Amino acid sequence: MIKILNKNLSLSDYKSIWTKFCFLDESGSLSDSNNPFFTVGFVKCSQPYYISSKISYERTKRGFYDEMKFNKLSKNNIGFAKFVLDAFLSMRSLHFYSYSLDKEGDYFSRTFFGDQWKAYEDISIKVLKSAIPKDEIIIVIADHITVPKNIRFEVNVKRRINDEFKRLAVAGVCRFDSKSNDLLQLSDLIIGAINYDLKITTGIIGKGDRYKKEFLSYFKTAIGLKNNFLDGYRSHIFNIFVDKDTKQRLPFCNEKRQSS
């Protein structure tokens, strides 16, 4: 039995419990010193079959079977990437959550002491917790990344969230190669666009890549964002949080720090 909403629920109460899938990915490797921003994000839905089948049908129709990755956007795949984003936005039962931070910022240095695996685990837990109401149990599908043998991401995420919530909030965590899952690839496209926007806004990249900028512009227009993601973004579908340390890279902030 599990306790939700101050009552004990048995298997006969399954209709009272929402079960959601979270397809989690990350952008901006914590070990990459040339990429200062790190974002963890996920697409959340109760029945991934609907959008997965829509994407699969379109793949077959177009004869397109390549992996969708923001860092590999090109003339050959930008159209399909836009279709996938449109498919996501057309389904109001789907949601997206993310957390971005500056790896050289005060919060990262003070909290994680340079431990990239602790940072990845803690940030994943932080953003997952923000997406679990009292009447839900989630299943986390995460992109596979190579980790040291002593890292137990799947076990720790489930245990730590369940212990904190004092109930079954995470049913399980499993990693898959993103090449095998279109919703992990969708998460990659969105978090990649967010990271890219932060780099453009803070002047880390100049001219930039034509197709990455095209997808980013398409994404921002589609959700009605007129400025940038530096202050995050919230809507019925999106909960995008950006740590305030990222603003320290803006020119006027750097001038202020140098003069103080």
N, C-alpha and C positions, 0 to 999 in steps of 0.2 A: 504494500500500500504506500501511497505517497501523499504528502500533505500539501494542498494548494488552496489558496483563498480561505485559510483557517478551517478547513474540513478535510477529513480523510477520504481519498478517492480510491475506489477499488476498480478492477478491470471492467465492471459493469458500468462505470461512469466514463468510459472512454470518449463519449461524445462531448464531455465537458472540458476535455483537454485538447488544446491546439498543438499539433506537432509540425515543426517547420524545419526545412533544410537550409543550411547556411553554407554557401560556396565561397570559401575564403582564400584570398591570395594576397601577395605582398608586392610592393614595387619599391625599388631603390635598395639594393642589397646593403645590409648593415656593415658589411666588410669592405664596401666600395667607397673609398675616400673621395672619389671624384663625383659622387652623387650624394649631396648633403641631406636630401629629404628622404624620409622613410614613411611609407603609407601601408597600412593594413586595412583591407576592406573586404566586404562580402555581399553577395546577392542573397536575399532571404525570401523563401517562398514555401508554400505548403504542398504544392503539387508541381514539381519541376517538369513533369511530363509534358505539360502544355507548351511551354516555351521551348523545351528541348525538341519536341516533335516539329514545331514550326521552323526552328533553325535547321533541323535535319532535312526536312522536306526542301527547304530552300537550297541547301548544299547540293542535294541530288539534282534539283532543277537547274542549278547553275553549273554543275560539275565542279564545284569548289570543295576541296577536301583538306586544304592546308589549315594549320593551326592559326588561330587569331591571336596576335600579340601586339600590344601597342608599339613596342620597340621595333616591330617588323612591318609596320604599315607602309604600303607602297601603292603604286598605280594599279597593281593587280588585285589588291584586296581591300582597298579603301571603301569601295561600294558595298561589299559584303559586310564590313565592319559597321557601316552606317545602318544597314538593314537590321543587324542584330541589336543595335542600340534602339532603333525604332520599335522592334518587337518587344524589347524590355519595357519601354516607356508606354506602350499600348496596353500593357497588362497591369491594371491598378492593384492587383493583389500581390505584386512583387515589390520588394523594398531593397534599399541599398544603404549600408552603413560603412563609414570609414574613419580612420584616425591617422592624421599626418603629424610628423614632428621633425624638427631639425636635429640631426645627429651631432651637431656642434653647439647646440643650444644648452642653456643652463639646466633645464629640466632633464635632458638626456644624461648629461654628465653627472648631475647630482643624484639621479635615481638609479642609474644602471652601472656606473663606474667602468664603462667600456666593455661590459659583458654583453655581447651582441645576442647571445641565445636567451639570456634572461630578458633582454629588451623585447625580443620577438615574442616570447611567451607572454610576458606581462601586457604588452600592447594588444596582443590578440585577445587576451582575457578581458581587458578593459573595454574594447569595442564590442565584444560578444555580450558582455553583461548589460550593456546599454540597450540591447535589442531583445531582452528576454522579459516579457511581462509575467505576472504571477500565474497565468493560466496556460503557459506554454512550456513545451519541452522541445529542445532543438537537437538536431543531428548536424555535426560539423563535417563537411567535406573540404579538406584543405589541399592546396597544391603541394606536391611532393618536392622537398628540397633535401639535399644531403646534409646531415647533421652528425656531430660526434656521437659515438656509441653511448655516452652517458646522458645524452639529452632525451628526455621522455616527454616530448611535447604533447602527444595524444593523451597519455595518462594524466599528466599534470593539469592540462586545461579542463578535462572533465572533473577531476577530483577537486581542484581548487574552486571552481564555480559552484559545484554541488555543495561543497562544505560551506561556502559563504552564504549561499541561498538556503541552506538547511533543507534541501529537497532535491529530487531528481529534476534538474534543469537542463543538463546536457546528457543525452542518452548515449552518445558516443562521438568519437573523433577518429576520422580515417583519412589517410593521405592517398591521393591519386595523381598520376602524371596528368598535367593539364591538357596534354595532347588528346587525352581520351574523353574529355568532358567540356562541352560547349559553355556551360555556366561558369566554370572556372576561367575559361577564356574571356567571357563577358566581364567578369570581375577584373581581369587583367586590363582590359581596354579602358574601363572606367578609372581605376586607380592610377593607371599609367597616364591618362589625360590629366588627372588632378595633379600628380607630381610634376608633369611637364608645365602645367600652368603656373605652379609655384616657382619653377626655375625661370620661366620667362618673366614673371612679375618681379622677381628679386634680381633680375639682371645676370643670372648665372649663365644663361645661354643667350646668344645674340640673335642672329638671323633665324636659326632653327631649321627644322626639317619641314619641307612643304606638306607632306601628307600627315604628319603628326599635328601640325598646326591646323590643317583642314579638318581633321577629326575633332580636335579640341574645340574649334569654332562651331562646328556642327552640333556638338554636345551642349555647349553653353547656350546656343540659340534655342535648341530643343527644350531646355529646361527653363529658359527665360532669364538666364544669368547675364547681366549686362556688364559686369565688371570682372572680377577674378575670384579665385577660391581662397584668397588669403584670410578672409574672415569666416571661412566655412560656408556651408549652404544647407538650408533646411526647407523641406516641402513635405507633402503627403508621402512621397516616394523616398526622398533622400534625407539622410542625416550625416552630413559631412563635417567632421570636426578637424580644425587645423590649430595646432598648438601656437600660442602667441609668440614663442621664440622665433618663428619664421619671419616675423615682421622686423626683427633686429637686422635683417639683411638689406632692408630698404635703404636707399641713399640717405634720406633725412635722418634715419635712426643712427646710421654709422657716423654721420656728422655730429649728431648730438652726443654720442658716446665719446668721440674724440675730443670734444670741447669740454667735457665734464671732468 
